[in-house]
Amino acid sequence: MTTSIDNIFNGFKLAAIASAVFCLPTNAGAQEVTLKSPDGSVNLTGDLIEFKDNAYIVSSKFGPLRVAGDKVECFGAACPGIQFLGQNGADALNGVEATQDGSVAWDVSLWGNRRAFTEHVEKLAELVSDQTDGKFTLNISYGGLSDSRDNLDGISAGSFEMAQFCAGYHPEKNPSITVLELPFLGVNSLEQEVELSKAVYSHPATKADLARWNATLLMPSPLPQYNIMGAGSLPTSLSDFTGLKVRASGGIGAAIQTLGADLVSMPATEVEAALKSGELNAVSFAPHAHMAFGTVDSGTWYTTNLNPGTVNCPVVVNSDALNELPTQFRVALLSSVDVALDHYIENYNGATMEAWDPTLDENGIVKLTVRDDIISSIRELVAEPAAAAWINDNAARGLPAQGLYDLVVGKIAASGGS
């Protein structure tokens, strides 16, 4: 036994030191089990005498020990199937369901439909199922569990265990990661977007920010630079953007607003109808979303190189649900993240982008290439003031805003970005 009596007293209840003090029922058919705590402080092996009231009673050289079932994981043929659950037994936290064979199913809240933007989640579900022989499954729902803008709230409430959201949907709820949505940062690849996201996600201030929602950041959804798809007359000068009703968010919205456009906020699933009806004149999306949400069917022009920025859309998990996972399932989940991201990037850079230009051509969409000197002027007008405002506003919230910004621009500079 690698734990100490002090650790047992600190984290668990010691049932008795000897049977003369506190007699417990014996089990002639008792089998050996090992109980381990997630933090490694407890590693106890002994015969399982009884499992009752969500507690293990295990023999040890000190006598019978009583260990709370929600504090450890049980390994061995004699382990009851419900040890993977939380404090309330079989109806444990966040609706996680476990059968007597220890299988667990998580609900995952996405929106729209399966597309390049969700391929890493789909791949993750495949990988964890394969690694656990189907005992850990991710049940992916596209809009059936929550509205996209309510996914972070759903994670907080424990309505589901995993979800995807975009920082710009509710910047006040996740200000730390909105640093990645500042305009004209100069990110030039999906790989670089992943690197930056991971750096920001691992920052203590970001972890604390998302912890307010009982959320743990699992992986980013790297997206290329956004550009504008418009319907109607082709803008031939910057003044033509004045008064255009454009769906955009975050730093991208700030950049487009500088051109004189009016920003409109609406879910991605509504933009196609709004563009057709004239409620919107243009939409700012990454290529996959222009295809997935039908703007290519209504658009008449597209900016090829405005590249004002992108949005940051992490996949998060309910922290309690993650902590409740048995070690083998948690390892399967976390070890599969990089493989899922590699699959995502390969698919986006390959199949998605290979289909993009042909889609524009098939729909007769005019490609508008903005002059370099105009883009440089827009950057000067937008990038520095937007960064200064972000630092000032978020420092006032108590975030180490300057440090987060310096982390991002430092990594971009080190990788040769602009």
N, C-alpha and C positions, 0 to 999 in steps of 0.2 A: 504494500500500500504506500503510494508516494505522497499522499496528503498527510497533514499533521492534525493532531487533536485540536490545536488552536484554530486551524482552518475550518474544521467541522463545526466548532462552536460558533465561528464567525458567520458561516453561511448556512448551516443546517442545524437540526435538532438532534442531539445525541440521545437515543432512546434509553440506553442503559449501558453500564460498564460491565455488568455481569448479570446472569440470569437470576442470581440470588436476590438482586435488588429489584429487577423488573422482569418478570417471566413473560416471554412471548411464545406464541404457538410455534411448534416445530413442524417441519414438513419432511417426511421420510424421503420424498422424491425430489428434494431440493437440488437445483442445478446451479452451476457457477455462472455469474454474470459480472460484467464490469460497468461501473457507473463513472461517467466522465462529465465534468462541467465544461462549458464552452471556453472559459478563460484558462483552462488547464490547471486550476488550483486543486481540483479534486480528481483523483484517479483511483478508484476503489474497486477491488476485486474480492468477491466472496460469494457464498451460496445465498441465493434469493430465498428468504424464508417466507415472505408474504408481500403482496402489493395491495395496499388498502388505503382508501381515502386519498388517492393520488400521491402516495408515499411508498418508497421502497424500504423494506426491512431486510437488511443484509447482515449475514454473519461476518465477524471480523475477529482479529486476535484480541480486540478490546471487549468483545461481546457483541450483541445485536446493535446495529446502528440504524436509525431511522433517517432517511434522506428524502427531502421534498422532491416530488417527481418533476416539477416544473423547472428545477435548477440543474438537472443533469440529463444526459442521454444514456440509454441502456443498450449494452451490446451483449449478445448471447442468446442461445436458443430459448432460454426461459423468460426472456423479456416480454412483458405484456405489450400489446400493439399500440397502446395509447400513450406511451412515454414521450412521443414526439409532440404532444399537444401542450397547451399552456396551462394556466392556473385553474381553468374550469373544466379540465378533463376533456371528454370527447366533443364538447361543444366549444372548443378553444377559440382563442383570440382570432379576430378578423375573418371568421368563417372558414378557416383552414379545415379541411376534412381529411381525416385519416381512417383507414380501415384497420382491421385487426392485423393485417400483414405489414402495417407501417407505411402504406402509401399516402402521399399528400398531393392535393390538387390546389393550385393557385389560380385565381381569376385575374385576368390582365385586361385593362381598359385602354383601348386604342380608339380611333375614329376613322371615318371614311371607308376605305376598303384596302385590301392588301395591295401594297405598292412598294416602290424602292425605299420609301421612308420607313417602312416597317419590316424590311427584310431581316434586319438583325434580331428583332424580337422573334420572328418566325423561326430563324435559324437557332436561336437560343432555346426555344421550346423543343426543337428537334434534338439538340445536343443533350439537354438535361434528361430527356426521356430515354435516349439511347444509353447514357451513362448510368442510369439508375434502373435499367431493365423495365422501364415504364412505370416505376413506382412514384416518380415525381413528375407531374404534368403541369403545363401552363395552358390554361384554357383561355384562348385569346378571343376577345369580343370587340367587334368594330362598331362602337356606338351603342351597344346594348346595355352597358353598365353605367355610363355617365356621359354628359356633354364634355367635349374636349377641354373646355375652359373650367370645368369643375373637377378634373382628374386629380389635382393636388389636394383638393378638399376631400375627395373620396379616399385617397391614401391616408390622410389624417384621421378620418373617421373610421378607417378599417373596413370600408365597404368592399374593397378588393385589395389584393396583395401587391400588384404591379401595375404601373401606368406610365404613359408617355404624355408630356405636355410641353408647351413652348413658353420660354421665359417671358416673352413679350405679351402673352395673354394676360398676365397679372404681375407686372414688374414689382408692385409693392409687396407681393407675397414672397418673391425670391430675388431681391435686389442684387445679391452677390453675383449671380450668374449672368445678369444683364450686361456685365462688362464685356461679355463675348458678343453682344449685339451692337456694340458701338459702331458707327458708320466709318467706312474707309479705313479699317484696321490694316488691310493689306494682306489678308490671308489668301493663299493661292492654291490650296489643295485640300482634299478631304482628309488626307493623312495629317496635315498640319492642324486642321480643325480638331481632330481627335486629340492630338498632343496638347493643344491649348486647353481644351475642355477638361482633360484629365488633370492638368495642373491646377486649374481653378477648382474643380470638384474636390480635390484632395486638400485644399487650403482649409485650415481650422475654422476660419470665419464662414466659409461656405458650408461646411458640415454643420456648424451651429445654426446657420440661417435655415437650412432645410430641416434640421432637427425640430424646429418649431412646429413642423407639420408631421412629425414622426416619420420622416422620409429619409431614406438613404439613397444617394445618387449611385446608380449602377453603371450606366454607360451613356455616352452621348449619341445623338443621331446626326452625324456630320452631314452638312449640306453645303453645296457650292454657293457662289455668289448669286444673289437674287437679281432679276431684271424684270422689266415692266412689259406686260402684254396689254395692249390697248385696243379699243374698238372705236371706229370712226376715223376722223381725219388724221392723217399722219402729221405729227408735230415736226416742223422744219426749223424751229428756233426755240430757245429756252422760254420765250414769252408764251409759246403755245401750251406750255404746261400749266400756266396760270388758270386756276379755277377748275382744273380737271379733278374729278372725284376718284381718288385712288385708294384701293384697299392695301394698306401696308402697316407695319407695326415696328416698334422699337427704334433702333438707330436708323434702319432703312427708311422708316416713316419720316424721321427728322431730316434725312437727306432729301427725300422727295418733296417734303414740305418747303424746303429752301427754294425749290424751283417754282413755288407758287401754287402747288397742288393742295387740294383739300383732302384730308385723310378721313377715311371711312372705316369703322371697325365692324367686322362681321365674321362669323365662322367660315372656314374654307369651303364647307359643303354648300354654302349659299351663293358663292360668287358667280357661278355660271349663269344662274337665273338673273342675278343683279346686273351682270354685264349685258345680257340680252335685252333687258328691259330699259337700260339706260340709267338705272340707279347708280351704277358704277361706270366710269369711263376707262378705267385701267386697273390692273391687278399686279402686285409685286409678289412673285413666287420663284422658287427654284424650278428648274426644268421639269422634274418628275411631277410636281404639283400642277403645273400648267397642263400637263397631259392628264393627270388623274382627276382633276376637278373641272375639266372641260373648257378652260379658257381658250385653248387652241381652236375650239369649234366656233367661237364667237369673235375672236380677236382678228384684227386686220394689220397690226404692226407690233414690233417687238424690239426692245433695245438690246443689242448684243453685248455691249461693253460698259454700261453704266456702272455695274458692279458696286453698288453702294454698301454692301455688307450682306450678312446672312442672319438667320435666327438660330437660337440655341434651344434645342428640344431634347432634354434628357429623358431617359427611362429611369424611373425611381421605384423603389420597393418600400413597403411598410416596414419600418425598422424592427418592430416587435415580431412581425411575421418572419423576417430574416433571422432574427435571433432564436426563434423557436424551431428553425429547421434543424434536423439531425445533421451531424457533421458531414456525412457522406453526401447529403443533398446540397448542403451549403457549398461544399467543395465543388460539386458538379456544376452548380450555378455560377460561382465566381470564376472558376477555371475556364468556363466556356465563353466568357465575355469577349476576350480578344479574338477568338476564332470567329465569333458571330460578327464582330466589327470588320474583320478581314473579308468575310463573305459579303457584307454590306457594301464595302468600298469597291470590291471587285465587280459586283453587280451594277453599282451606280456608274462607275467609270466605264464599264463595258456595255451591257445591254441597254441601260437607260440613256446614256449619252449617244450611243450609236443610233438610237431611234429618234433623237431630238431634231437634228437638222432635217431629215426626211419628213418628219411630222410638220415642221414649219412650211416646207416646200409644198407638201400635199395640200395644205390648207390655204395656200396662196398668201401667207403672211409676209409682209414687207419687213426686212431686217434693217433696223435703224442703228447705224454705227455713229456714236457721238464722238466729235473731234477731241483729241487728247488735250488740247489747251482748254477746252470747256470743262472737261472732267477735272483737270488740275485746279481750275478756278472754283469748281463746286467743292472739291476736297478742302481747299483753303478756307472756304466759307463755313463748312460744316464740321469737319473732323475735329479740329482743335477746340472750338467752342463747345461741341457736344461732349467731348471728353472732360473738359473743365467743369461743365455743369453736372455731369455724372459724378465726378469726384466730390464736388461740393455737396450735392444732395445726399449722397450715400455716406459721406463722412458725418453729416448731421444725423443720420440714422444710427450711428455708432459703428459702422463698418470701417475696416482699414482700407478705404477706397483707393487711396493713392497706391498702397502696396499691391492691391489686386490689379490695378491698371498697369503698374510697372512690371508686374509678373507677366502679363499678356504681351505688352509691347517689347519687353526684353526678350521673350522667347521668339517673337516674330523676327526681331532684328538678328538674333543669333542664328536663325535658320535662313537668313538672306531675304526675308520678306521686306515689303516697303514700310 
